[in-house]
């Protein structure tokens, strides 16, 4: 295995693991508390919203999918495939 492929696989494994961990933490905490908070900056001001499972179920599940489940699944797949390439 060349040094470039080795470095790429190590970085992909590391970043995939981080993404999977963050996705799992966001999913667990959002399901436990029943709300998910999303904030971002637009220009010079901060914009954010809190979606609650009881009052805004569609927005809650949409945010949970994009910020919790997608990083969990994609990060796990990336980490698994890159770990497999390191082992093989």
LOKOL-351064 format. One record per residue: x, y, z of N, C-alpha, C in turn; residue in three letters; residue number from 1. Coordinates in pm, whole numbers, padded with zeros to 5 digits, always signed. Layout:
N
{n.c1=X | n.c2=Y | n.c3=Z | ca.c1=X | ca.c2=Y | ca.c3=Z | c.c1=X | c.c2=Y | c.c3=Z | balum=ALA | mido=NUM}
...
***
This chain:
88
{n.c1=+00086 | n.c2=-00117 | n.c3=+00000 | ca.c1=+00000 | ca.c2=+00000 | ca.c3=+00000 | c.c1=+00091 | c.c2=+00123 | c.c3=+00000 | balum=UNK | mido=1}
{n.c1=+00064 | n.c2=+00214 | n.c3=-00092 | ca.c1=+00146 | ca.c2=+00335 | ca.c3=-00099 | c.c1=+00117 | c.c2=+00427 | c.c3=+00019 | balum=UNK | mido=2}
{n.c1=+00207 | n.c2=+00518 | n.c3=+00044 | ca.c1=+00192 | ca.c2=+00609 | ca.c3=+00158 | c.c1=+00070 | c.c2=+00700 | c.c3=+00140 | balum=UNK | mido=3}
{n.c1=+00040 | n.c2=+00737 | n.c3=+00015 | ca.c1=-00077 | ca.c2=+00821 | ca.c3=-00011 | c.c1=-00206 | c.c2=+00747 | c.c3=+00022 | balum=UNK | mido=4}
{n.c1=-00216 | n.c2=+00622 | n.c3=-00023 | ca.c1=-00337 | ca.c2=+00544 | ca.c3=+00006 | c.c1=-00349 | c.c2=+00517 | c.c3=+00155 | balum=UNK | mido=5}
{n.c1=-00238 | n.c2=+00492 | n.c3=+00220 | ca.c1=-00239 | ca.c2=+00469 | ca.c3=+00364 | c.c1=-00287 | c.c2=+00593 | c.c3=+00438 | balum=UNK | mido=6}
{n.c1=-00231 | n.c2=+00709 | n.c3=+00403 | ca.c1=-00271 | ca.c2=+00833 | ca.c3=+00467 | c.c1=-00417 | c.c2=+00866 | c.c3=+00442 | balum=UNK | mido=7}
{n.c1=-00462 | n.c2=+00847 | n.c3=+00319 | ca.c1=-00602 | ca.c2=+00874 | ca.c3=+00286 | c.c1=-00695 | c.c2=+00783 | c.c3=+00365 | balum=UNK | mido=8}
{n.c1=-00661 | n.c2=+00654 | n.c3=+00374 | ca.c1=-00745 | ca.c2=+00560 | ca.c3=+00448 | c.c1=-00746 | c.c2=+00592 | c.c3=+00597 | balum=UNK | mido=9}
{n.c1=-00632 | n.c2=+00631 | n.c3=+00653 | ca.c1=-00628 | ca.c2=+00669 | ca.c3=+00795 | c.c1=-00713 | c.c2=+00792 | c.c3=+00823 | balum=UNK | mido=10}
{n.c1=-00700 | n.c2=+00893 | n.c3=+00738 | ca.c1=-00779 | ca.c2=+01015 | ca.c3=+00757 | c.c1=-00927 | c.c2=+00987 | c.c3=+00739 | balum=UNK | mido=11}
{n.c1=-00963 | n.c2=+00906 | n.c3=+00639 | ca.c1=-01104 | ca.c2=+00873 | ca.c3=+00617 | c.c1=-01161 | c.c2=+00794 | c.c3=+00735 | balum=UNK | mido=12}
{n.c1=-01083 | n.c2=+00703 | n.c3=+00790 | ca.c1=-01128 | ca.c2=+00627 | ca.c3=+00907 | c.c1=-01150 | c.c2=+00720 | c.c3=+01026 | balum=UNK | mido=13}
{n.c1=-01057 | n.c2=+00810 | n.c3=+01049 | ca.c1=-01067 | ca.c2=+00904 | ca.c3=+01160 | c.c1=-01187 | c.c2=+00997 | c.c3=+01144 | balum=UNK | mido=14}
{n.c1=-01202 | n.c2=+01060 | n.c3=+01028 | ca.c1=-01312 | ca.c2=+01153 | ca.c3=+01006 | c.c1=-01447 | c.c2=+01082 | c.c3=+01002 | balum=UNK | mido=15}
{n.c1=-01452 | n.c2=+00962 | n.c3=+00946 | ca.c1=-01576 | ca.c2=+00885 | ca.c3=+00947 | c.c1=-01618 | c.c2=+00848 | c.c3=+01088 | balum=UNK | mido=16}
{n.c1=-01521 | n.c2=+00813 | n.c3=+01171 | ca.c1=-01552 | ca.c2=+00782 | ca.c3=+01310 | c.c1=-01603 | c.c2=+00903 | c.c3=+01386 | balum=UNK | mido=17}
{n.c1=-01544 | n.c2=+01018 | n.c3=+01361 | ca.c1=-01592 | ca.c2=+01141 | ca.c3=+01425 | c.c1=-01734 | c.c2=+01173 | c.c3=+01381 | balum=UNK | mido=18}
{n.c1=-01760 | n.c2=+01163 | n.c3=+01251 | ca.c1=-01895 | ca.c2=+01191 | ca.c3=+01200 | c.c1=-01997 | c.c2=+01095 | c.c3=+01259 | balum=UNK | mido=19}
{n.c1=-01962 | n.c2=+00968 | n.c3=+01268 | ca.c1=-02053 | ca.c2=+00870 | ca.c3=+01326 | c.c1=-02079 | c.c2=+00898 | c.c3=+01473 | balum=UNK | mido=20}
{n.c1=-01975 | n.c2=+00935 | n.c3=+01547 | ca.c1=-01992 | ca.c2=+00967 | ca.c3=+01689 | c.c1=-02080 | c.c2=+01090 | c.c3=+01709 | balum=UNK | mido=21}
{n.c1=-02054 | n.c2=+01195 | n.c3=+01633 | ca.c1=-02135 | ca.c2=+01317 | ca.c3=+01645 | c.c1=-02280 | c.c2=+01289 | c.c3=+01606 | balum=UNK | mido=22}
{n.c1=-02300 | n.c2=+01213 | n.c3=+01499 | ca.c1=-02436 | ca.c2=+01177 | ca.c3=+01458 | c.c1=-02509 | c.c2=+01097 | c.c3=+01565 | balum=UNK | mido=23}
{n.c1=-02438 | n.c2=+01003 | n.c3=+01627 | ca.c1=-02499 | ca.c2=+00924 | ca.c3=+01734 | c.c1=-02533 | c.c2=+01011 | c.c3=+01855 | balum=UNK | mido=24}
{n.c1=-02444 | n.c2=+01103 | n.c3=+01889 | ca.c1=-02469 | ca.c2=+01192 | ca.c3=+02003 | c.c1=-02588 | c.c2=+01284 | c.c3=+01977 | balum=UNK | mido=25}
{n.c1=-02594 | n.c2=+01342 | n.c3=+01858 | ca.c1=-02706 | ca.c2=+01431 | ca.c3=+01824 | c.c1=-02837 | c.c2=+01353 | c.c3=+01824 | balum=UNK | mido=26}
{n.c1=-02836 | n.c2=+01233 | n.c3=+01767 | ca.c1=-02957 | ca.c2=+01152 | ca.c3=+01763 | c.c1=-03003 | c.c2=+01115 | c.c3=+01904 | balum=UNK | mido=27}
{n.c1=-02912 | n.c2=+01069 | n.c3=+01987 | ca.c1=-02947 | ca.c2=+01029 | ca.c3=+02123 | c.c1=-03001 | c.c2=+01147 | c.c3=+02204 | balum=UNK | mido=28}
{n.c1=-02930 | n.c2=+01258 | n.c3=+02200 | ca.c1=-02971 | ca.c2=+01373 | ca.c3=+02281 | c.c1=-03101 | c.c2=+01435 | c.c3=+02231 | balum=UNK | mido=29}
{n.c1=-03121 | n.c2=+01437 | n.c3=+02099 | ca.c1=-03246 | ca.c2=+01493 | ca.c3=+02046 | c.c1=-03365 | c.c2=+01404 | c.c3=+02081 | balum=UNK | mido=30}
{n.c1=-03347 | n.c2=+01274 | n.c3=+02072 | ca.c1=-03457 | ca.c2=+01184 | ca.c3=+02109 | c.c1=-03484 | c.c2=+01187 | c.c3=+02259 | balum=UNK | mido=31}
{n.c1=-03379 | n.c2=+01204 | n.c3=+02338 | ca.c1=-03396 | ca.c2=+01208 | ca.c3=+02484 | c.c1=-03467 | c.c2=+01336 | c.c3=+02528 | balum=UNK | mido=32}
{n.c1=-03427 | n.c2=+01451 | n.c3=+02472 | ca.c1=-03484 | ca.c2=+01578 | ca.c3=+02516 | c.c1=-03612 | c.c2=+01615 | c.c3=+02441 | balum=UNK | mido=33}
{n.c1=-03632 | n.c2=+01560 | n.c3=+02323 | ca.c1=-03751 | ca.c2=+01592 | ca.c3=+02245 | c.c1=-03740 | c.c2=+01721 | c.c3=+02167 | balum=UNK | mido=34}
{n.c1=-03620 | n.c2=+01777 | n.c3=+02156 | ca.c1=-03602 | ca.c2=+01898 | ca.c3=+02076 | c.c1=-03462 | c.c2=+01899 | c.c3=+02016 | balum=UNK | mido=35}
{n.c1=-03451 | n.c2=+01969 | n.c3=+01905 | ca.c1=-03322 | ca.c2=+01983 | ca.c3=+01839 | c.c1=-03307 | c.c2=+02129 | c.c3=+01798 | balum=UNK | mido=36}
{n.c1=-03191 | n.c2=+02185 | n.c3=+01828 | ca.c1=-03163 | ca.c2=+02326 | ca.c3=+01802 | c.c1=-03064 | c.c2=+02337 | c.c3=+01687 | balum=UNK | mido=37}
{n.c1=-03096 | n.c2=+02420 | n.c3=+01590 | ca.c1=-03010 | ca.c2=+02442 | ca.c3=+01474 | c.c1=-02984 | c.c2=+02592 | c.c3=+01465 | balum=UNK | mido=38}
{n.c1=-02857 | n.c2=+02630 | n.c3=+01455 | ca.c1=-02824 | ca.c2=+02772 | ca.c3=+01440 | c.c1=-02716 | c.c2=+02787 | c.c3=+01335 | balum=UNK | mido=39}
{n.c1=-02716 | n.c2=+02902 | n.c3=+01269 | ca.c1=-02618 | ca.c2=+02931 | ca.c3=+01164 | c.c1=-02602 | c.c2=+03082 | c.c3=+01154 | balum=UNK | mido=40}
{n.c1=-02504 | n.c2=+03125 | n.c3=+01080 | ca.c1=-02485 | ca.c2=+03269 | ca.c3=+01058 | c.c1=-02519 | c.c2=+03303 | c.c3=+00914 | balum=UNK | mido=41}
{n.c1=-02586 | n.c2=+03415 | n.c3=+00899 | ca.c1=-02615 | ca.c2=+03470 | ca.c3=+00767 | c.c1=-02568 | c.c2=+03614 | c.c3=+00768 | balum=UNK | mido=42}
{n.c1=-02459 | n.c2=+03639 | n.c3=+00700 | ca.c1=-02401 | ca.c2=+03772 | ca.c3=+00703 | c.c1=-02341 | c.c2=+03798 | c.c3=+00840 | balum=UNK | mido=43}
{n.c1=-02387 | n.c2=+03906 | n.c3=+00903 | ca.c1=-02333 | ca.c2=+03943 | ca.c3=+01034 | c.c1=-02422 | c.c2=+03898 | c.c3=+01149 | balum=UNK | mido=44}
{n.c1=-02537 | n.c2=+03837 | n.c3=+01119 | ca.c1=-02629 | ca.c2=+03800 | ca.c3=+01226 | c.c1=-02643 | c.c2=+03648 | c.c3=+01237 | balum=UNK | mido=45}
{n.c1=-02678 | n.c2=+03605 | n.c3=+01354 | ca.c1=-02700 | ca.c2=+03463 | ca.c3=+01379 | c.c1=-02848 | c.c2=+03431 | c.c3=+01365 | balum=UNK | mido=46}
{n.c1=-02877 | n.c2=+03319 | n.c3=+01302 | ca.c1=-03014 | ca.c2=+03275 | ca.c3=+01280 | c.c1=-03025 | c.c2=+03134 | c.c3=+01337 | balum=UNK | mido=47}
{n.c1=-03134 | n.c2=+03106 | n.c3=+01406 | ca.c1=-03150 | ca.c2=+02973 | ca.c3=+01462 | c.c1=-03295 | c.c2=+02941 | c.c3=+01490 | balum=UNK | mido=48}
{n.c1=-03322 | n.c2=+02814 | n.c3=+01508 | ca.c1=-03456 | ca.c2=+02771 | ca.c3=+01548 | c.c1=-03445 | c.c2=+02644 | c.c3=+01632 | balum=UNK | mido=49}
{n.c1=-03547 | n.c2=+02621 | n.c3=+01711 | ca.c1=-03556 | ca.c2=+02501 | ca.c3=+01793 | c.c1=-03681 | c.c2=+02427 | c.c3=+01749 | balum=UNK | mido=50}
{n.c1=-03664 | n.c2=+02304 | n.c3=+01704 | ca.c1=-03778 | ca.c2=+02221 | ca.c3=+01664 | c.c1=-03808 | c.c2=+02123 | c.c3=+01777 | balum=UNK | mido=51}
{n.c1=-03932 | n.c2=+02124 | n.c3=+01822 | ca.c1=-03974 | ca.c2=+02035 | ca.c3=+01930 | c.c1=-04061 | c.c2=+01923 | c.c3=+01873 | balum=UNK | mido=52}
{n.c1=-04040 | n.c2=+01803 | n.c3=+01927 | ca.c1=-04115 | ca.c2=+01687 | ca.c3=+01877 | c.c1=-04264 | c.c2=+01703 | c.c3=+01901 | balum=UNK | mido=53}
{n.c1=-04304 | n.c2=+01763 | n.c3=+02012 | ca.c1=-04445 | ca.c2=+01776 | ca.c3=+02045 | c.c1=-04515 | c.c2=+01882 | c.c3=+01961 | balum=UNK | mido=54}
{n.c1=-04450 | n.c2=+01996 | n.c3=+01937 | ca.c1=-04518 | ca.c2=+02105 | ca.c3=+01867 | c.c1=-04488 | c.c2=+02111 | c.c3=+01718 | balum=UNK | mido=55}
{n.c1=-04370 | n.c2=+02069 | n.c3=+01675 | ca.c1=-04331 | ca.c2=+02071 | ca.c3=+01533 | c.c1=-04272 | c.c2=+01937 | c.c3=+01492 | balum=UNK | mido=56}
{n.c1=-04355 | n.c2=+01833 | n.c3=+01484 | ca.c1=-04297 | ca.c2=+01700 | ca.c3=+01458 | c.c1=-04229 | c.c2=+01687 | c.c3=+01322 | balum=UNK | mido=57}
{n.c1=-04284 | n.c2=+01749 | n.c3=+01219 | ca.c1=-04224 | ca.c2=+01735 | ca.c3=+01087 | c.c1=-04086 | c.c2=+01801 | c.c3=+01081 | balum=UNK | mido=58}
{n.c1=-04075 | n.c2=+01921 | n.c3=+01136 | ca.c1=-03946 | ca.c2=+01990 | ca.c3=+01138 | c.c1=-03846 | c.c2=+01918 | c.c3=+01228 | balum=UNK | mido=59}
{n.c1=-03894 | n.c2=+01864 | n.c3=+01340 | ca.c1=-03806 | ca.c2=+01789 | ca.c3=+01430 | c.c1=-03746 | c.c2=+01668 | c.c3=+01360 | balum=UNK | mido=60}
{n.c1=-03829 | n.c2=+01587 | n.c3=+01294 | ca.c1=-03779 | ca.c2=+01467 | ca.c3=+01228 | c.c1=-03692 | c.c2=+01501 | c.c3=+01108 | balum=UNK | mido=61}
{n.c1=-03723 | n.c2=+01610 | n.c3=+01039 | ca.c1=-03639 | ca.c2=+01654 | ca.c3=+00928 | c.c1=-03500 | c.c2=+01694 | c.c3=+00978 | balum=UNK | mido=62}
{n.c1=-03494 | n.c2=+01776 | n.c3=+01083 | ca.c1=-03365 | ca.c2=+01817 | ca.c3=+01140 | c.c1=-03289 | c.c2=+01697 | c.c3=+01197 | balum=UNK | mido=63}
{n.c1=-03360 | n.c2=+01608 | n.c3=+01264 | ca.c1=-03295 | ca.c2=+01490 | ca.c3=+01321 | c.c1=-03236 | c.c2=+01402 | c.c3=+01211 | balum=UNK | mido=64}
{n.c1=-03307 | n.c2=+01389 | n.c3=+01102 | ca.c1=-03256 | ca.c2=+01309 | ca.c3=+00990 | c.c1=-03129 | c.c2=+01368 | c.c3=+00934 | balum=UNK | mido=65}
{n.c1=-03130 | n.c2=+01500 | n.c3=+00905 | ca.c1=-03015 | ca.c2=+01562 | ca.c3=+00838 | c.c1=-02896 | c.c2=+01585 | c.c3=+00930 | balum=UNK | mido=66}
{n.c1=-02920 | n.c2=+01613 | n.c3=+01058 | ca.c1=-02810 | ca.c2=+01646 | ca.c3=+01148 | c.c1=-02772 | c.c2=+01532 | c.c3=+01243 | balum=UNK | mido=67}
{n.c1=-02851 | n.c2=+01425 | n.c3=+01248 | ca.c1=-02822 | ca.c2=+01314 | ca.c3=+01336 | c.c1=-02802 | c.c2=+01182 | c.c3=+01263 | balum=UNK | mido=68}
{n.c1=-02903 | n.c2=+01142 | n.c3=+01188 | ca.c1=-02899 | ca.c2=+01010 | ca.c3=+01125 | c.c1=-02809 | c.c2=+01003 | c.c3=+01003 | balum=UNK | mido=69}
{n.c1=-02810 | n.c2=+01107 | n.c3=+00919 | ca.c1=-02725 | ca.c2=+01106 | ca.c3=+00799 | c.c1=-02576 | c.c2=+01102 | c.c3=+00836 | balum=UNK | mido=70}
{n.c1=-02528 | n.c2=+01188 | n.c3=+00928 | ca.c1=-02386 | ca.c2=+01175 | ca.c3=+00966 | c.c1=-02353 | c.c2=+01040 | c.c3=+01032 | balum=UNK | mido=71}
{n.c1=-02447 | n.c2=+00986 | n.c3=+01107 | ca.c1=-02425 | ca.c2=+00856 | ca.c3=+01170 | c.c1=-02407 | c.c2=+00747 | c.c3=+01065 | balum=UNK | mido=72}
{n.c1=-02496 | n.c2=+00742 | n.c3=+00968 | ca.c1=-02491 | ca.c2=+00636 | ca.c3=+00866 | c.c1=-02373 | c.c2=+00657 | c.c3=+00772 | balum=UNK | mido=73}
{n.c1=-02357 | n.c2=+00778 | n.c3=+00719 | ca.c1=-02249 | ca.c2=+00804 | ca.c3=+00624 | c.c1=-02112 | c.c2=+00790 | c.c3=+00691 | balum=UNK | mido=74}
{n.c1=-02098 | n.c2=+00842 | n.c3=+00812 | ca.c1=-01972 | ca.c2=+00829 | ca.c3=+00884 | c.c1=-01937 | c.c2=+00684 | c.c3=+00913 | balum=UNK | mido=75}
{n.c1=-02037 | n.c2=+00605 | n.c3=+00949 | ca.c1=-02013 | ca.c2=+00462 | ca.c3=+00975 | c.c1=-01969 | c.c2=+00390 | c.c3=+00848 | balum=UNK | mido=76}
{n.c1=-02034 | n.c2=+00421 | n.c3=+00737 | ca.c1=-01999 | ca.c2=+00356 | ca.c3=+00610 | c.c1=-01858 | c.c2=+00395 | c.c3=+00568 | balum=UNK | mido=77}
{n.c1=-01825 | n.c2=+00523 | n.c3=+00576 | ca.c1=-01691 | ca.c2=+00568 | ca.c3=+00538 | c.c1=-01585 | c.c2=+00505 | c.c3=+00628 | balum=UNK | mido=78}
{n.c1=-01609 | n.c2=+00505 | n.c3=+00758 | ca.c1=-01512 | ca.c2=+00446 | ca.c3=+00851 | c.c1=-01495 | c.c2=+00297 | c.c3=+00826 | balum=UNK | mido=79}
{n.c1=-01605 | n.c2=+00228 | n.c3=+00800 | ca.c1=-01598 | ca.c2=+00084 | ca.c3=+00777 | c.c1=-01520 | c.c2=+00052 | c.c3=+00649 | balum=UNK | mido=80}
{n.c1=-01553 | n.c2=+00121 | n.c3=+00539 | ca.c1=-01484 | ca.c2=+00093 | ca.c3=+00413 | c.c1=-01336 | c.c2=+00130 | c.c3=+00420 | balum=UNK | mido=81}
{n.c1=-01304 | n.c2=+00242 | n.c3=+00482 | ca.c1=-01163 | ca.c2=+00279 | ca.c3=+00489 | c.c1=-01087 | c.c2=+00187 | c.c3=+00585 | balum=UNK | mido=82}
{n.c1=-01149 | n.c2=+00143 | n.c3=+00692 | ca.c1=-01084 | ca.c2=+00047 | ca.c3=+00782 | c.c1=-01061 | c.c2=-00085 | c.c3=+00709 | balum=UNK | mido=83}
{n.c1=-01159 | n.c2=-00124 | n.c3=+00627 | ca.c1=-01144 | ca.c2=-00246 | ca.c3=+00547 | c.c1=-01028 | c.c2=-00236 | c.c3=+00449 | balum=UNK | mido=84}
{n.c1=-01011 | n.c2=-00117 | n.c3=+00390 | ca.c1=-00900 | ca.c2=-00102 | ca.c3=+00296 | c.c1=-00765 | c.c2=-00102 | c.c3=+00370 | balum=UNK | mido=85}
{n.c1=-00764 | n.c2=-00057 | n.c3=+00495 | ca.c1=-00641 | ca.c2=-00064 | ca.c3=+00574 | c.c1=-00606 | c.c2=-00208 | c.c3=+00609 | balum=UNK | mido=86}
{n.c1=-00708 | n.c2=-00288 | n.c3=+00641 | ca.c1=-00685 | ca.c2=-00426 | ca.c3=+00681 | c.c1=-00652 | c.c2=-00516 | c.c3=+00563 | balum=UNK | mido=87}
{n.c1=-00701 | n.c2=-00479 | n.c3=+00442 | ca.c1=-00686 | ca.c2=-00567 | ca.c3=+00327 | c.c1=-00575 | c.c2=-00537 | c.c3=+00242 | balum=UNK | mido=88}
***
